[in-house]
Amino acid sequence: MRLNELSPSKGSKKPRKRIGRGPGSGNGTYAGRGNKGHNSRSGGGVRPGFEGGQMPLHRRLPKRGFTNIFKKNYSIINIRDLTRFESGKIVDELELIREGLVKGKNEGIKLLGNGEIDYPLTLKVHKISESARKKIETAGGSVEVL
């Protein structure tokens, strides 16, 4: 057997149904859509989630939880991310955006203490964890909270 001798199994390939091509095709006149009604019209059909008038599932289920409308979304940065800056550099929001560490809309930058640093940096951030502050200051750097 060779590749050019391969063919699909008998009956596995069917031609597509050509609807609306006259009464002789068996799918003429109403083109398989039935007689009148919403689904027979062009643009007809129901929206996703519609259950025929029955109260939809998303409205039957109880609402749970709470959303704090005053929540602030901080961009999170770890100490291990600061290793790309050279010693003695002043690292502020513009520098972090330029390096690609901060993206999108945020209400501030928070520095966390994952990782190590062994040279001084001057940081200007909105929030900082205690462990991060300790690591920066032991390396000889300083932190300014905006």
N, C-alpha and C positions, 0 to 999 in steps of 0.2 A: 504494500500500500504506500502510495506517495501523497504528498500534500495536494497535488492537482487532482487526485482522485477522491478527496474527501468531499462529502456533501451532507447537508443536514438530514436528520431522520425524516422519514415519510410522514407527512401531516403536521410537522412541527412549524412550518412556515406558512402563514396565511396572508393573503392580500388584505390591505386595510379596507374597512367598511366605508364606502363612498355614499354618504347620506345626502338626501335632497337632490337626487339625479333622475327623477321621474318615476312613475308607477312601476315600470318594468324592473327596477332595481330591487323592489321589495321594501325600500326605505324612501319612497317619494312622498308627495303631498305634505305630511306633517313632519317628515324627516326624523322619525323616532322620538319626537318630543311629546306626543300625545295631542289631545284636543283641548285647546284653551288652557287657562290657568297661568299662574305666575311663572312656572318653569318653562312654559312654551314660548314666552315672549323673549325678544332679544334684550339682553341685559337683565333677564329675570334670574331668580334664584335668591336664596337667603344668605345673610351675612354669616360669617363664622361665629359659632357659639349660639346661634338661634335654635331654639328647641321647639319650634312649632307653636309658640304661644305659651307653652309651659314655662313656669318661672325658671330662668336659666341657673345653671349650677353656681356661677360666680355671684349670683344674687341670693341663692339659698343658703350658702355657707356663711357662718357668723364672721364678723370682722374681729380681728384680734390684734393686740399690740398697740404701740404708741410710736409716733414719729415726732421727734423733737425738732421743731421748726427753727430753733435758735442754735442748732448744732454747727460747729465750725469744722470744716474739712482742712486738715493740715497735710502738707506734703511731708512724707517721712523720709529722713535721710539718716544713715548710720555712719558711725565713725570710719568703718572700713571703706566707705565711699569717698572719704576726704583724702585718701592716699594719692589721688591724682594731682593734688595741689602741691606746689613746692613750699619749702620751709619759709616761714615768716610772712606768708601771703595773707591779705585780708579777704576773707570769704564772706560775701554777702549774697543776697537773692539774685542779683544780676549775674554774678560769677557762676552760681549754681545752675541758672537757666542756660548760660553760655556753654557749660560743660555737659548739659543734657541730663542733669540729675533731677531737675524740677521741670515738670511739663504740665500744661493745662492750667485750669483755673483753680486757685487755692486761696485760702484765707490766712495763710501763714506757713512757716516751715518749722518742723519739729525735729530736733536732733536726738537720736537714740544711741545707746552705748555699745552696739554690737561691733566688734572689731577692736583693733589696737592702732595707736599712733605714737610715734616716738620723736616727733619734731614739732616745734611750736607753730600754731596757726592762730589768727585772730578771726573769730566767728561772729557774725551778726545774724541771729535767728530770732524767731518769735517765741519758741518754747524749747526747753532742753531738759533731758532727764538727769537725775543726780549722778548716775554712773558716767554719763557722757561728760558732764561738767568736770568730774573728778579726773577722768582720763586726759582731757584737754589741758587742765591746769597742771597736772603732774608732768606733762610733756613740755611745759613752759609756755603754753599758749594762753589766750584769754577769750572770754565769751561775753558778748554784749547782747542782752535780751531787749528786743525792740518793743 
